[in-house]
């Protein structure tokens, strides 16, 4: 026992190190099973079918029902191709041509209704996504454009599936790791998946009372035998953000809704609940101006350019986020963004530099040439979603457009109507928040700007941009691909395709008894399965 001959302080230090090592070596010993994770929801999910939705309103309460082929490691705060880990697939590999991606699948996995999971379910899900099936079609298919290179999914027995592409797409594993890419059961009709979803995930669906609550319970036959730790997850819909903040601060809820805590509200939360753990992070959400360019007079590119020039981003940043938002183009801004332009490149873009007065004067001259003035303004409606994160910037937008002779009133829509209008392109001017589920060009600019994408809400179409989008998607050299993306971003700004106002920052808070929960810094969508979360109480 050599340690007994050491000086007292050294002995104590060694003992402490030994204790620390013991705790580090057996982290599972501290984890507790059971309990209900209580969350509020800030909205009403349009449906429970993640493949048919484009909003975190559906992802947050229902992601825990499902599994993907692969996922982003929930323990890694920053998501990238390097943090993609196995889920229903045990392993995957590309062939020598980089056009065939083969997944070896887990055996013994069951759907929540007891049916076995097989490669047929993988094949069935992606055949529906690419429109290669005559039955069980989706009502909406917001991310069909992700898979334009996917020709088919072939199966080899029950536990191997191969994605067959017509050319390389290095981003495919990243897209498959998105919370919007779960595997669906072939034997369950899509009508059922929209209201009572069946998955293989850690939690089973119990009920969804529209406008009121959602309840999930532990899946006792989950293929990860020691997961999940929780017995239940409950969500309650609360319209008022002030009420939500107070309910969290008083301990009624365990975690805030993703990025629901605005920067001004963060101080209030910390004052009311000093023990709460709060983190400020980039949200992966862009505030943007949408102009439906097929509706007169906005089919005139000069008006669209004037509206883009009229945007003064500094007041948006100061008022909404106390100067902590990021400035960038279509891709998530640096430093969190993997693909964002360098700051000096961003400031060189039209409308992004410090010459605000010059930009407004140019915009006024354009509008005057078209016959508009203070005496003869252009009157419009600006449609937006009925959430404070939408309404607040929309108010600032109406004020800024007045400077170029555009007077507007807000038309506020609830979430189901908002997304229905966008899907049908049934609007003229909109203030939108675009959440990017994966920080990759194929999961962002291809989805939002390519001519045939369902989520190209402005109906922007530029043949040169489409050519570049296709080229970057198949480029295997990451640095070459990044520079191609920057070229696309410049074109999007010049075309006023969908002017990006800000990349949002916001807060996430959780109670100190919530363990193993970490928001990610470049997406708020992909860490909401809660299978590793446990409650220390």
C-alpha positions in Angstrom: 0.0 0.0 0.0 2.5 2.6 -1.2 -0.1 5.4 -1.0 0.0 5.2 2.8 3.5 6.6 2.7 2.6 9.6 0.7 2.1 13.1 2.2 -1.5 13.8 3.2 -2.3 16.1 0.3 -0.9 13.7 -2.3 -2.8 10.8 -0.7 -6.1 12.9 -0.8 -5.5 13.9 -4.4 -4.9 10.3 -5.4 -8.0 9.2 -3.6 -10.0 11.9 -5.4 -8.6 10.9 -8.8 -9.5 7.3 -8.1 -13.1 8.2 -7.3 -13.3 10.3 -10.4 -12.0 7.5 -12.5 -14.5 5.1 -10.9 -17.4 7.3 -11.8 -16.1 7.9 -15.3 -15.7 4.1 -15.8 -19.3 3.3 -14.9 -21.6 6.1 -16.0 -24.6 3.8 -16.3 -24.6 3.4 -12.6 -26.0 6.8 -12.1 -28.8 6.5 -14.7 -32.3 6.0 -13.5 -35.2 4.3 -15.2 -38.7 5.6 -15.2 -40.5 8.9 -15.0 -42.4 11.1 -17.4 -40.6 13.8 -19.5 -43.0 16.7 -19.6 -42.8 19.1 -22.5 -44.9 21.9 -23.8 -45.6 22.5 -27.5 -45.9 26.0 -29.0 -48.2 24.9 -31.9 -50.5 22.4 -33.3 -48.8 19.7 -35.5 -50.4 19.4 -38.9 -50.1 15.6 -38.8 -48.1 12.7 -37.3 -46.5 11.7 -40.6 -43.0 13.1 -40.8 -42.5 12.2 -44.4 -45.4 14.5 -45.3 -44.6 17.4 -43.1 -42.0 20.2 -43.3 -42.2 21.6 -39.7 -40.6 21.0 -36.4 -44.1 21.2 -35.0 -44.4 17.5 -36.1 -40.8 16.4 -35.6 -40.6 17.4 -31.9 -43.5 15.3 -30.6 -43.3 12.4 -33.1 -39.6 11.7 -33.9 -39.3 9.4 -30.8 -41.8 7.0 -32.5 -39.4 6.2 -35.4 -36.0 5.0 -36.4 -33.9 5.8 -39.4 -31.3 3.8 -41.3 -28.7 6.1 -39.8 -28.8 9.0 -37.4 -26.6 11.9 -36.3 -24.9 11.0 -33.0 -27.1 12.7 -30.4 -24.0 13.1 -28.1 -22.2 15.2 -30.7 -23.3 18.8 -30.6 -22.1 19.5 -34.2 -23.6 17.5 -37.0 -21.7 16.4 -40.1 -21.0 13.4 -42.3 -18.5 12.4 -39.6 -21.1 12.1 -36.9 -23.5 9.8 -38.8 -23.9 6.5 -36.8 -25.9 3.3 -37.3 -29.5 3.0 -36.4 -31.7 0.4 -38.2 -28.6 -0.2 -40.4 -25.7 -1.9 -38.7 -23.3 -0.8 -41.4 -23.2 0.7 -44.9 -20.8 0.9 -47.8 -20.5 2.5 -51.3 -19.5 0.5 -54.3 -16.5 1.5 -56.5 -18.7 3.8 -58.7 -20.1 5.7 -55.7 -23.6 5.0 -57.1 -24.7 2.1 -55.0 -25.0 2.5 -51.2 -25.7 -0.9 -49.5 -27.1 -1.1 -45.9 -26.8 -4.2 -43.7 -29.9 -4.2 -41.5 -30.5 -5.2 -37.9 -32.3 -8.5 -37.3 -35.0 -9.1 -34.7 -36.4 -5.5 -34.9 -40.2 -5.3 -34.5 -42.7 -2.6 -35.4 -44.8 -1.4 -32.6 -47.7 -3.6 -33.7 -45.5 -6.7 -33.5 -44.7 -7.1 -37.2 -41.1 -7.8 -38.1 -39.0 -5.0 -39.7 -37.3 -6.1 -43.0 -35.6 -4.7 -46.0 -39.0 -4.5 -47.7 -39.9 -1.7 -45.4 -36.9 0.3 -46.5 -37.6 -0.4 -50.2 -41.3 0.5 -49.7 -40.5 3.8 -47.9 -38.2 5.2 -50.5 -40.2 3.9 -53.5 -43.0 6.0 -52.2 -40.7 9.0 -51.8 -39.5 8.8 -55.4 -43.0 8.0 -56.7 -42.2 4.5 -57.8 -45.3 2.8 -56.3 -49.0 2.8 -57.3 -50.3 2.5 -53.7 -50.0 4.3 -50.4 -48.8 7.5 -51.9 -48.1 10.5 -49.7 -50.5 13.5 -49.8 -47.5 15.7 -49.7 -43.8 14.9 -50.5 -41.8 18.0 -49.4 -38.4 16.3 -49.8 -38.9 14.3 -53.0 -36.2 16.5 -54.5 -33.6 15.0 -52.1 -33.8 11.8 -54.1 -33.8 12.9 -57.7 -30.7 10.7 -58.3 -32.3 7.7 -56.6 -33.5 5.2 -59.2 -34.6 2.4 -56.9 -34.0 0.5 -53.7 -33.2 -3.2 -54.3 -33.3 -5.8 -51.6 -31.2 -8.9 -51.0 -33.1 -11.1 -48.5 -34.7 -9.5 -45.5 -31.6 -7.7 -44.1 -29.9 -5.9 -46.9 -31.0 -2.9 -49.0 -29.2 -1.1 -51.7 -29.9 2.5 -52.8 -29.2 2.7 -56.6 -28.3 6.1 -57.9 -27.8 7.3 -61.5 -24.7 9.3 -60.4 -22.8 9.9 -57.2 -24.5 11.8 -54.3 -22.1 12.0 -51.3 -24.7 13.8 -49.2 -27.0 10.8 -49.2 -26.0 9.4 -45.7 -26.5 12.9 -44.2 -30.0 13.2 -45.8 -30.9 9.7 -44.4 -29.8 10.9 -40.9 -32.4 13.7 -40.9 -35.3 13.4 -38.5 -37.4 13.7 -41.7 -36.1 10.4 -43.0 -37.6 7.7 -40.8 -38.3 4.2 -42.1 -42.1 3.5 -42.5 -43.9 0.2 -42.2 -45.0 -1.2 -45.5 -48.1 -2.9 -44.0 -49.6 0.3 -42.5 -51.6 2.6 -44.8 -50.5 6.2 -45.0 -53.9 7.4 -43.7 -53.1 5.7 -40.4 -49.6 7.1 -40.3 -51.1 10.6 -40.4 -53.0 10.1 -37.2 -51.8 6.9 -35.4 -48.2 6.3 -36.5 -46.5 2.9 -36.1 -42.7 2.9 -35.8 -39.8 0.9 -34.4 -38.6 3.7 -32.2 -38.1 3.9 -28.4 -41.6 5.3 -27.7 -45.0 4.1 -28.9 -47.8 6.4 -29.9 -50.8 6.6 -27.5 -52.8 9.7 -28.4 -52.8 13.0 -30.1 -55.6 15.4 -29.1 -55.4 18.1 -31.6 -54.8 21.5 -30.1 -54.4 19.9 -26.6 -51.8 17.2 -26.0 -49.7 14.3 -27.2 -48.7 11.2 -25.2 -46.1 8.6 -25.9 -45.1 5.6 -23.8 -42.0 3.4 -23.5 -41.6 0.7 -26.1 -40.8 -2.4 -24.0 -39.6 -4.3 -27.0 -37.2 -1.7 -28.3 -34.2 -3.3 -30.0 -31.8 -1.3 -27.8 -32.5 -3.5 -24.7 -31.5 -0.9 -22.1 -33.4 2.0 -23.8 -35.3 4.2 -23.3 -34.9 5.2 -19.7 -38.2 7.1 -19.5 -41.6 5.6 -19.1 -43.5 8.3 -20.9 -43.3 11.6 -22.8 -46.1 14.1 -22.7 -46.7 17.3 -24.6 -49.2 20.0 -23.9 -50.1 22.7 -26.4 -49.8 26.2 -25.1 -50.4 29.2 -27.4 -49.0 32.0 -25.3 -45.3 32.2 -25.2 -45.4 34.2 -21.9 -47.5 31.4 -20.4 -45.1 28.8 -21.7 -42.1 30.6 -20.2 -43.8 30.9 -16.8 -44.9 27.3 -16.8 -41.3 26.1 -17.4 -39.8 28.5 -14.9 -42.2 27.2 -12.2 -41.1 23.6 -12.9 -44.3 22.5 -14.7 -42.2 21.4 -17.7 -38.8 19.8 -18.1 -37.5 21.1 -21.4 -38.5 24.1 -23.5 -39.7 23.7 -27.1 -36.7 23.9 -29.5 -35.4 27.4 -29.8 -38.5 28.8 -28.2 -36.7 31.0 -25.7 -35.9 34.3 -27.4 -32.7 36.1 -26.5 -34.6 38.9 -24.6 -36.6 36.2 -22.7 -33.5 34.3 -21.6 -32.8 36.8 -18.8 -36.3 36.4 -17.5 -36.1 32.6 -17.5 -32.8 32.7 -15.6 -34.2 35.2 -13.1 -37.2 33.0 -12.4 -35.5 29.7 -12.6 -31.8 30.2 -11.6 -31.1 26.5 -11.5 -32.3 25.9 -15.1 -29.7 25.0 -17.6 -29.9 27.3 -20.7 -27.8 27.5 -23.8 -27.9 30.0 -26.6 -27.3 28.5 -30.0 -27.8 29.0 -33.7 -31.1 27.4 -34.6 -30.5 26.4 -38.2 -33.6 28.6 -39.0 -33.5 31.5 -41.6 -35.9 34.4 -41.5 -36.6 35.2 -45.1 -38.8 37.3 -47.4 -40.9 35.3 -49.9 -42.2 36.8 -53.0 -44.4 34.7 -55.2 -42.9 35.7 -58.5 -45.7 34.5 -60.8 -48.2 37.0 -59.2 -48.3 40.5 -60.8 -46.8 43.0 -60.2 -44.2 40.8 -58.5 -43.5 39.0 -61.7 -41.4 42.1 -62.5 -37.8 41.5 -61.3 -37.3 45.2 -60.6 -39.9 45.2 -57.8 -38.3 42.1 -56.3 -34.9 43.7 -56.5 -36.2 46.9 -54.8 -37.8 44.8 -52.0 -34.5 43.0 -51.4 -32.5 46.3 -51.4 -35.0 47.7 -48.8 -34.0 45.1 -46.2 -32.0 46.6 -43.4 -30.8 43.6 -41.5 -29.3 45.4 -38.5 -32.6 46.5 -36.9 -34.0 42.9 -37.3 -30.9 41.6 -35.5 -30.9 44.3 -32.8 -34.6 44.2 -32.0 -35.2 40.5 -32.3 -31.9 39.0 -31.1 -29.9 41.7 -29.4 -27.3 41.5 -32.2 -26.6 37.8 -31.7 -28.1 36.5 -35.0 -25.8 35.4 -37.9 -25.6 37.1 -41.3 -25.4 34.8 -44.2 -26.9 33.6 -47.5 -28.9 30.5 -48.2 -26.6 28.1 -46.3 -26.3 28.2 -42.5 -23.9 30.9 -41.6 -20.5 30.4 -40.1 -19.1 29.5 -37.6 -21.8 26.8 -37.1 -22.4 26.3 -40.8 -20.4 23.7 -42.6 -21.0 25.4 -46.0 -21.5 29.0 -45.2 -19.6 31.8 -47.0 -16.7 33.5 -45.2 -17.9 36.8 -43.5 -16.0 39.0 -45.9 -17.8 37.3 -48.8 -21.2 37.8 -47.2 -20.7 41.5 -46.7 -19.8 41.9 -50.4 -23.3 40.6 -51.4 -25.9 43.1 -52.6 -27.8 44.5 -49.6 -25.6 42.9 -47.0 -23.0 45.6 -46.7 -23.1 48.8 -44.5 -24.4 51.1 -47.3 -28.1 50.9 -46.2 -29.0 54.5 -47.2 -27.6 54.0 -50.7 -29.5 50.7 -51.1 -32.8 52.3 -50.0 -32.2 55.3 -52.4 -31.7 52.8 -55.3 -34.8 50.9 -54.3 -36.9 54.1 -54.2 -35.6 55.1 -57.6 -36.7 51.7 -59.0 -40.2 52.0 -57.5 -40.6 55.6 -58.7 -39.7 54.5 -62.2 -42.5 52.0 -62.0 -44.9 54.7 -60.9 -45.0 54.3 -57.1 -44.6 57.1 -54.6 -45.8 58.2 -51.1 -49.0 59.5 -52.8 -49.4 56.3 -54.8 -48.1 53.4 -52.8 -48.2 49.7 -53.7 -50.7 48.1 -51.3 -50.1 44.4 -50.3 -50.8 41.8 -47.7 -48.0 40.0 -46.0 -48.9 36.5 -44.9 -47.2 34.8 -42.0 -47.6 32.0 -39.4 -49.3 32.7 -36.1 -46.2 32.4 -33.9 -44.2 35.3 -32.3 -41.0 34.2 -34.1 -42.9 34.9 -37.4 -45.1 37.8 -36.4 -42.4 39.9 -34.8 -40.1 40.1 -37.9 -43.1 40.6 -40.1 -43.9 43.8 -38.2 -40.4 45.1 -38.8 -40.7 44.1 -42.5 -43.9 46.1 -43.0 -42.1 49.2 -41.5 -39.1 48.8 -43.8 -41.1 48.4 -46.9 -42.9 51.7 -46.3 -39.7 53.4 -47.2 -40.0 52.2 -50.7 -43.7 53.0 -51.1 -45.1 49.6 -50.2 -47.8 49.7 -47.6 -48.9 46.4 -46.1 -51.1 44.7 -43.6 -50.4 41.3 -41.9 -52.5 38.3 -42.6 -51.8 35.8 -39.8 -52.5 32.1 -40.4 -52.5 29.1 -38.1 -49.9 26.4 -38.8 -52.1 23.9 -40.8 -53.4 26.8 -43.0 -50.0 28.3 -43.4 -48.4 25.2 -44.7 -51.4 24.4 -46.9 -51.1 27.8 -48.5 -47.3 27.4 -49.0 -47.7 24.0 -50.5 -50.3 25.3 -53.0 -48.3 28.6 -53.6 -51.5 30.4 -52.6 -49.9 33.6 -51.4 -48.2 36.7 -52.8 -45.9 38.0 -50.1 -44.8 36.0 -47.1 -42.5 36.4 -44.1 -41.2 32.9 -43.5 -38.9 31.0 -41.2 -37.2 28.2 -43.0 -35.8 25.5 -40.7 -33.0 23.5 -42.3 -33.0 19.9 -40.9 -29.6 19.0 -42.2 -26.7 21.4 -42.9 -26.0 20.2 -46.4 -26.6 21.9 -49.8 -28.8 19.0 -51.0 -30.9 19.3 -47.8 -31.2 23.1 -48.2 -30.6 25.0 -51.4 -31.7 22.0 -53.6 -34.8 21.7 -51.5 -35.7 25.4 -51.5 -34.5 26.7 -54.9 -34.5 24.0 -57.5 -37.2 24.5 -60.2 -39.2 21.3 -59.5 -39.0 21.2 -55.7 -42.3 21.1 -53.8 -40.7 23.4 -51.2 -39.7 26.0 -53.7 -42.5 28.3 -52.4 -41.4 31.4 -54.4 -41.5 29.4 -57.7 -38.0 30.6 -58.4 -36.5 28.9 -61.5 -33.1 29.5 -63.0 -31.7 27.0 -65.4 -28.1 27.9 -64.5 -28.8 27.5 -60.8 -30.4 24.1 -61.4 -27.3 23.1 -63.5 -25.0 24.1 -60.7 -27.2 22.4 -58.0 -27.0 19.2 -59.9 -23.2 19.5 -60.4 -22.4 20.3 -56.7 -24.6 17.4 -55.6 -22.5 14.8 -57.4 -19.1 16.4 -56.6 -17.0 14.1 -54.4 -14.3 16.7 -53.6 -15.7 18.6 -50.6 -13.7 21.8 -51.1 -14.7 22.0 -54.8 -18.3 21.4 -53.8 -18.1 24.2 -51.2 -16.9 26.7 -53.8 -19.6 25.7 -56.2 -22.2 26.3 -53.4 -20.8 29.8 -52.9 -21.2 30.5 -56.6 -24.9 29.4 -56.3 -25.4 31.6 -53.3 -24.2 34.7 -55.1 -26.7 34.0 -58.0 -29.5 33.6 -55.5 -28.8 37.0 -53.9 -28.5 38.7 -57.3 -31.8 37.1 -58.4 -33.5 38.1 -55.1 -34.6 34.4 -55.1 -35.7 34.3 -51.4 -33.9 37.1 -49.6 -32.4 35.8 -46.3 -32.8 38.4 -43.5 -31.1 36.6 -40.6 -30.0 33.2 -39.4 -31.7 33.0 -36.0 -30.1 32.4 -32.6 -32.3 31.4 -29.6 -32.2 29.6 -26.3 -33.0 26.2 -25.1 -33.5 25.5 -21.4 -34.0 22.3 -19.4 -34.4 21.5 -15.7 -31.2 20.3 -13.8 -32.8 16.9 -13.3 -32.9 16.2 -17.0 -29.8 14.3 -18.0 -28.2 13.4 -21.4 -30.0 16.1 -23.3 -27.9 18.4 -25.5 -29.2 20.7 -28.3 -27.2 20.5 -31.5 -25.5 23.7 -32.8 -26.4 23.4 -36.6 -29.8 21.8 -36.5 -32.7 21.8 -33.9 -34.4 18.8 -35.6 -32.1 15.8 -35.0 -31.8 15.3 -31.3 -35.4 14.8 -30.3 -35.8 11.1 -29.9 -35.1 11.3 -26.1 -34.0 7.6 -25.9 -30.9 8.5 -23.9 -32.6 11.1 -21.6 -33.2 10.2 -18.0 -34.5 12.0 -15.0 -32.4 12.4 -11.8 -35.3 12.7 -9.4 
